[in-house]
Amino acid sequence: MSVTAGERLPKSVSVIQRGLDVLAATQDAEGSWYGDYGGPQFLIPIYVTGLHVMGRTPEPAQREGLIAYLRNHQNADGGWGLDVEAPSQVFTSVLNYVALRLLGVGEDDAGLRKARQWFLPRGGPLSSGAWGKIILALLGLYEYGGLQPIPPELWLLPESLPFHPSRLWCHCRMVYLPMSWLYGRKARAPETPLLAAIRHEIFDGTYAQVDWAAARERVSPTDVFTPRTFWLKAANQVMYGYERLAGARLRARSLDFALEQIRAEDEATHYICIGPINKVLNMVVWHFVNPEGPEVRAHLERLPDYFYEGADGVRMNGYNSSELWDTSFAVQAVAATGETERHRPMLEEAARFIEANQVLEDTPEPQRFFRHPSKGGWPFSTRDHGWPISDCTAEGLKASLVLEPLGLNRVPQARLQDAVQFILSMQNEDGGWATYELQRGPKLLELLNPSDVFSTIMVDVSYVECTSACVQALAAWRKHHPVPDARVDQAIARGADFIRRAQREDGSWIGSWGVCFTYGTWFGVNGLIAAGALPEDMALRRATAFLRSYQRSDGAWSEVVESCRQARWVEGKQGHAVNTSWALLTLAAAGEQSSDAAQRGVRWLRERQQADGRWPPEPIAGIFNRTCAIHYDAYLRIFPVWALAVCDKR
Ligand SMILES: CC(C)=CCC[C@@H](C)[C@H]1CC[C@@]2(C)[C@@H]3CC[C@H]4C(C)(C)[C@@H](O)CC[C@@]45C[C@@]35CC[C@]12C
């Protein structure tokens, strides 16, 4: 049945109610939506390596689950990709091979034989992306002389230098911090017959003949997303030279400095750490410092925070959860349906979670440990994690303000004000907002990105998503708290300018943390509208025209991770409910909810719902650093309900 422009479809009541029932049924006891946050395929090997270096193995049940997971996600060609949907790379293939061997799978296992057949002809460890070599060096399966140098002395350089480590994006900084300590110590697991056997297997018996200096430069084309620049190669040359001369006293001082920073990170995050990589690496550092010490024990206790049991085995997640983020969106989605009385208990619980997870104080000595003040911010996951993010704070604030008129907000006014201050303190000079901190270094630092497989990891820069969320939150705050505040007004105006400048020629915005143009454009449009853009604004009209031009004949929208990698729209095989929801939310925000395009999308979304109230699984909708997909478990439960609610309002 075709729908003519302006014709209204019957209200999606039962579809929305079934969707809401699913949301209610899957809410956690703490009021959040806890779920899988997996996808990257380099986390389990880093974990297994860490344990092995420490002379430990996972508990038997976890061991079985990890093996199952790795087997389930081996590609048909024998390798493993950067994430579960990606084509094979040497980095993840060698590491997952080693992980399976350390977990007890035999060298003659058919899957492992196939893996060797995939990575050996491609150069094996010698042509792995950079992080693979570092992890192998820890196991003594690669020589430190074959790595790009990571001297801890970099930390002792004047902080005013544009490339001082404190200027790096905090994720990059926090991963390279323990790496620099381990590199500075040339830390290495004790040799065992198993490691000797694995070394023989992954080098096909050629380890003794390797030219390690040449190996530093080698990377398989499969692992290159960000080619090494002239500047990186030059910096590496300087650092190789330094490494040969490095004096013991300066090395010791820099190792102490790095260790102090590691301790600060551990304590500020209750040993969860900013992410799973530095979590494991920091733990390994402490193992080398004091294997029986309290730090190692504290780390071991918080390891479970990163694991999730799925039908495909035990997954290691990319964060300690996405709870605050998902809960904030869920609240806004439920509120949009208007079903707030029926779902009051669900909202009450969510409000409790949001209140309980705001960060209430700064970390100790923030300047000494290069931390932006945290008070008032919300993190992506939980308060214990301790790293607030601009847009998570914005969504936490928006959700609180949505709960307020329902009498359900539990965050006191003074703390809402703190959140506003936190957001204001995070605005960059270009008017936009980055993720965790102000932009600290020049964008040109990206020319020194040594990771091979990731892009945009060096500097925290302004993103349309973060900027839009902050503008929306400040605008919502201004409505809620109509006391004139020039700082808020200016911040909104500057944010809107940034969003306008970030719009692409074709009317879209590219997403950096979601796939891809539907995500970015949802943020771009909502940011402008929150800042006061009128329906006839050309930026909005161009954005909706862009979306309409990519609508499928069945009414849906569909994008895949390749969209982010290639920075151009790449269509999926079929419609995706999450992309369709973002597109519909955008059209509705721009006043086009009754359009033919929107109503065809609504129809597709409604028909796609299963009898159990869920939408069927679909490809991953999350992304980071342009290359790695990451799964947002709750998106399929939140966004379709939200989109149907706003597109079917009378
Ligand atoms: C250091 C590298 C290259 C890899 C480790 C992985 C992490 C960088 C990323 C894993 C989770 C991310 C994506 C995290 C998740 C939430 C987003 C967001 C949705 C809040 C977004 O709007 C702002 C950026 C995010 C914080 C993220 C940054 C990158 C990760 C930590």
The ligand as an SDF file (V2000), in Angstrom:
LIG
                    3D

 31 35  0  0  0  0  0  0  0  0999 V2000
   42.5070    3.5590   22.2640 C   0  0  0  0  0  0  0  0  0  0  0  0
   41.8000    2.7710   21.2300 C   0  0  0  0  0  0  0  0  0  0  0  0
   42.1330    3.0830   19.8500 C   0  0  0  0  0  0  0  0  0  0  0  0
   40.9310    1.7700   21.4510 C   0  0  0  0  0  0  0  0  0  0  0  0
   40.1380    1.5100   22.6730 C   0  0  0  0  0  0  0  0  0  0  0  0
   38.6530    1.6370   22.4370 C   0  0  0  0  0  0  0  0  0  0  0  0
   38.1070    2.9600   22.8390 C   0  0  0  0  0  0  0  0  0  0  0  0
   38.8870    4.0640   22.2110 C   0  0  0  0  0  0  0  0  0  0  0  0
   36.6110    3.1320   22.4960 C   0  0  0  0  0  0  0  0  0  0  0  0
   35.7290    2.0050   23.0510 C   0  0  0  0  0  0  0  0  0  0  0  0
   34.4270    2.6610   23.5740 C   0  0  0  0  0  0  0  0  0  0  0  0
   34.4480    4.0750   23.0560 C   0  0  0  0  0  0  0  0  0  0  0  0
   33.8960    4.0580   21.6260 C   0  0  0  0  0  0  0  0  0  0  0  0
   33.6340    5.1440   23.8810 C   0  0  0  0  0  0  0  0  0  0  0  0
   32.1910    4.7740   23.8750 C   0  0  0  0  0  0  0  0  0  0  0  0
   31.2030    5.8600   23.9810 C   0  0  0  0  0  0  0  0  0  0  0  0
   31.4740    6.9880   23.0080 C   0  0  0  0  0  0  0  0  0  0  0  0
   30.3030    7.9990   22.9660 C   0  0  0  0  0  0  0  0  0  0  0  0
   29.0770    7.3050   22.3650 C   0  0  0  0  0  0  0  0  0  0  0  0
   29.9180    8.5190   24.3320 C   0  0  0  0  0  0  0  0  0  0  0  0
   30.7090    9.1400   22.0480 C   0  0  0  0  0  0  0  0  0  0  0  0
   29.6360    9.9810   21.8250 O   0  0  0  0  0  0  0  0  0  0  0  0
   31.9280    9.8220   22.5500 C   0  0  0  0  0  0  0  0  0  0  0  0
   33.0900    8.8440   22.5440 C   0  0  0  0  0  0  0  0  0  0  0  0
   32.8330    7.5670   23.3500 C   0  0  0  0  0  0  0  0  0  0  0  0
   33.4350    7.5220   24.5380 C   0  0  0  0  0  0  0  0  0  0  0  0
   33.8920    6.6130   23.5350 C   0  0  0  0  0  0  0  0  0  0  0  0
   35.2960    6.8620   23.0180 C   0  0  0  0  0  0  0  0  0  0  0  0
   36.1130    5.7030   22.4210 C   0  0  0  0  0  0  0  0  0  0  0  0
   35.9130    4.3850   23.0920 C   0  0  0  0  0  0  0  0  0  0  0  0
   36.3650    4.4970   24.5070 C   0  0  0  0  0  0  0  0  0  0  0  0
  1  2  1  0
  2  3  1  0
  2  4  2  0
  4  5  1  0
  5  6  1  0
  6  7  1  0
  7  8  1  0
  7  9  1  0
  9 10  1  0
  9 30  1  0
 10 11  1  0
 11 12  1  0
 12 13  1  0
 12 14  1  0
 12 30  1  0
 14 15  1  0
 14 27  1  0
 15 16  1  0
 16 17  1  0
 17 18  1  0
 17 25  1  0
 18 19  1  0
 18 20  1  0
 18 21  1  0
 21 22  1  0
 21 23  1  0
 23 24  1  0
 24 25  1  0
 25 26  1  0
 25 27  1  0
 26 27  1  0
 27 28  1  0
 28 29  1  0
 29 30  1  0
 30 31  1  0
M  END
$$$$
